[in-house]
Amino acid sequence: MCELEDKLCKFLDVPNFQYVTNGTIALQLALAALDINEGEVITTPFSYVATTTSILWQRCKPVFVDIEPDNFTIDPNQIEKAITPKTKAIMPVHVFGYACDVEKIQKIADQYNLKVIYDGAHAFASKYKGKSLLDYGDISTLSFHATKLFHTVEGGACICKDFEVSHKLEIVKKFGHFYDDYKCIGINGKQSEFHAAMGLANYPYINKIITERKRVSDLYDAELSDFVQRPKKQEDLQYNYAYYPVVFRSEKELLQVFEALKKHDIYARRYFWPSLNTLPYLKEKSDCPISEDISSRIACLPLYPDLSDEEVLKICKIIRSIVLEK
Ligand SMILES: *Cc1c(COP(=O)(O)O)cnc(C)c1O
């Protein structure tokens, strides 16, 4: 396990790396290690449900701030309005591996003395201004689920600058005690040697995986970018090609494309949908019109290293047949 931690820590060029059970536990451990177990956490509605439930699981209240229309990350200009005396932290998401406005977010956090936890489940190997996107904020989390760019079947990680925080994360993930010293309420968030072995088996292929995903993404770009909306990549971002999201003109068009793809046994994914501010079990309703709109129209197209050029062209032809029909 230490071998995988060391290798990934070096590969990502980050100071501290804690391998944990999965990306959801990573978020919960991050909140727990920073002593955030009450109050409000400002977050984005455009993410996977685990971002919101990790906050609720820690007995905190998620406060949703809408997203930027061009790259679907949290809109930093709306964060300040959402801050109250109960606000403890900000939990943005580097959606699809695109970078949040890390500088603006850090400035707000410093001004109001808030912690920043990035859900970096998609941000593996994305670099911003020459360094890992995971090297921003107090803690960044990763997911190594089988569907993610780099995987260990199940798995996740917490990455942080501060060694003390890393030590706290290690204690919390190992039942809250350090040898005979019972320090705090912990959980079993450590990961198994077996999963680490899967990671070590995948490790040599990381660069090849990214190169092949870039090939597929470039081909999609060439075939589709005139017909569908795409997130805008920041100039300073070295992208990891984790996903290929496309935004259709309407939910109806998206569903028509899905139906047409299904006839050829091709499955795209509604990712992310629904917008998390609309989850039925939230106590308070809030409006996030941009996230709700994008969620209703966005899909991630098939993207994996073995996807051949012919298959990509076939997918694009099917999409064009629907989108250009009107
Ligand atoms: C996958 C994912 C998670 C959860 O990770 P698991 O390893 O599946 O628990 C959390 N946040 C985002 C944005 C994700 O995509």
The ligand as an SDF file (V2000), in Angstrom:
LIG
                    3D

 15 15  0  0  0  0  0  0  0  0999 V2000
  -16.9350    9.3730   -8.2950 C   0  0  0  0  0  0  0  0  0  0  0  0
  -17.1420   10.6350   -7.5670 C   0  0  0  0  0  0  0  0  0  0  0  0
  -17.2060   10.6760   -6.1670 C   0  0  0  0  0  0  0  0  0  0  0  0
  -17.2750    9.4510   -5.3110 C   0  0  0  0  0  0  0  0  0  0  0  0
  -16.1840    8.6110   -5.4430 O   0  0  0  0  0  0  0  0  0  0  0  0
  -16.3220    7.0690   -5.0280 P   0  0  0  0  0  0  0  0  0  0  0  0
  -14.9040    6.5890   -5.0990 O   0  0  0  0  0  0  0  0  0  0  0  0
  -17.1980    6.4170   -6.0540 O   0  0  0  0  0  0  0  0  0  0  0  0
  -16.8740    7.0100   -3.6650 O   0  0  0  0  0  0  0  0  0  0  0  0
  -17.2940   11.9180   -5.5460 C   0  0  0  0  0  0  0  0  0  0  0  0
  -17.3490   13.0590   -6.2560 N   0  0  0  0  0  0  0  0  0  0  0  0
  -17.3090   13.0540   -7.6100 C   0  0  0  0  0  0  0  0  0  0  0  0
  -17.3450   14.3570   -8.3250 C   0  0  0  0  0  0  0  0  0  0  0  0
  -17.2370   11.8450   -8.3020 C   0  0  0  0  0  0  0  0  0  0  0  0
  -17.2390   11.8480   -9.6410 O   0  0  0  0  0  0  0  0  0  0  0  0
  1  2  1  0
  2  3  1  0
  2 14  2  0
  3  4  1  0
  3 10  2  0
  4  5  1  0
  5  6  1  0
  6  7  2  0
  6  8  1  0
  6  9  1  0
 10 11  1  0
 11 12  2  0
 12 13  1  0
 12 14  1  0
 14 15  1  0
M  END
$$$$
